[in-house]
Amino acid sequence: MSNDRVFAMKFAKVYPLYVQKAERKNRTKEEVDRVICWLTGYSQTELQRQIEQESDFRTFFARAPAFHPNSSLIKGVVCGIRVEEIADPLMQKIRYLDKLIDELAKGKAMEKILRQ
């Protein structure tokens, strides 16, 4: 899938998949929201607004109030690619989010997911 197609995907269409993935592993929607808000700086209300507006990933991350400074500590592989080596800044942010959701689903402690 090309980057442009990924960037044009509606966050509201992918969000339920994040929640389902987490819930299958006995995690909660609230934990998914906490991870997303930590990474992007959105409040819970702002996150809900982005979902209701059906923002695409490009818009979702462009409007993010404050991308967390510790996001650079996110390391690992998503879809066979090391997230710290992704050249495109927007794709890297999307993959950071994917990696955090993967960590949540794998049962990692919230303090470690949020790089505290």
C-alpha positions in Angstrom: 0.0 0.0 0.0 1.4 3.4 -1.0 2.0 6.1 1.6 -0.6 8.3 0.0 -3.2 5.6 0.5 -2.3 5.1 4.1 -2.3 8.9 4.8 -5.8 9.2 3.2 -7.2 6.4 5.4 -9.8 7.6 7.9 -8.6 7.5 11.4 -12.2 6.7 12.5 -12.1 3.5 10.4 -8.8 2.3 11.9 -9.5 3.3 15.5 -12.1 0.5 16.2 -9.5 -2.0 14.9 -7.0 -0.6 17.5 -9.7 -1.1 20.2 -10.6 -4.6 19.0 -6.9 -5.6 19.0 -6.5 -4.4 22.5 -9.7 -5.9 23.8 -8.9 -9.3 22.4 -5.9 -9.2 24.7 -8.0 -8.1 27.8 -7.0 -4.4 27.5 -9.5 -1.6 27.4 -10.7 1.2 25.1 -9.7 3.6 27.8 -6.1 2.3 27.6 -6.1 2.7 23.8 -7.3 6.3 24.2 -4.7 7.0 26.9 -1.9 5.8 24.5 -3.3 7.8 21.6 -3.7 10.9 23.8 -0.2 10.5 25.2 1.4 10.3 21.7 -0.6 13.1 20.1 -1.4 15.5 22.9 -5.1 15.3 22.1 -7.5 15.4 25.1 -10.2 12.8 25.3 -12.7 15.3 23.9 -10.4 16.3 21.1 -9.7 12.7 20.2 -13.5 12.0 20.0 -13.9 15.1 17.8 -11.3 13.8 15.4 -13.1 10.4 15.2 -16.5 12.1 14.6 -15.1 14.3 11.9 -13.6 11.3 10.2 -10.2 12.9 9.8 -7.7 11.1 7.7 -4.3 10.1 9.2 -2.7 13.1 7.5 -5.1 15.5 9.1 -5.3 13.6 12.4 -1.5 14.0 12.9 -1.3 17.5 11.5 -3.9 18.7 14.0 -2.2 16.9 16.9 -1.7 19.5 19.6 1.7 18.2 20.9 3.4 15.1 19.6 5.1 13.6 22.7 8.8 14.4 23.0 9.5 10.8 24.2 8.1 9.4 21.0 11.6 9.2 19.8 12.2 6.4 22.4 9.7 4.2 20.6 11.8 1.4 18.9 11.0 -1.9 17.3 9.5 -3.5 14.2 6.1 -2.9 12.7 5.1 -4.7 9.5 8.7 -5.8 9.1 10.1 -2.3 9.3 12.0 -0.7 12.2 10.0 2.4 13.2 13.1 4.3 14.2 14.4 4.1 10.6 11.3 5.2 8.7 12.2 8.3 6.7 8.8 9.9 6.1 7.8 11.8 9.3 4.1 11.1 8.9 4.5 7.4 8.2 6.8 7.2 11.2 4.1 8.8 13.4 1.5 6.3 12.2 3.9 3.4 12.8 4.7 4.8 16.3 1.0 4.5 17.0 0.8 1.0 15.6 3.8 0.0 17.7 2.2 1.4 20.9 -1.0 -0.5 20.2 1.0 -3.7 19.6 2.8 -3.2 22.9 -0.6 -2.7 24.7 -2.0 -5.8 23.1 1.0 -7.8 24.1 0.4 -7.0 27.8 3.2 -4.5 28.3 2.9 -2.3 31.4 1.4 1.1 30.7 4.4 2.9 32.3 6.7 1.2 29.7 4.4 1.9 26.8 4.3 5.5 27.7 8.1 5.6 28.1 8.0 6.8 31.7 
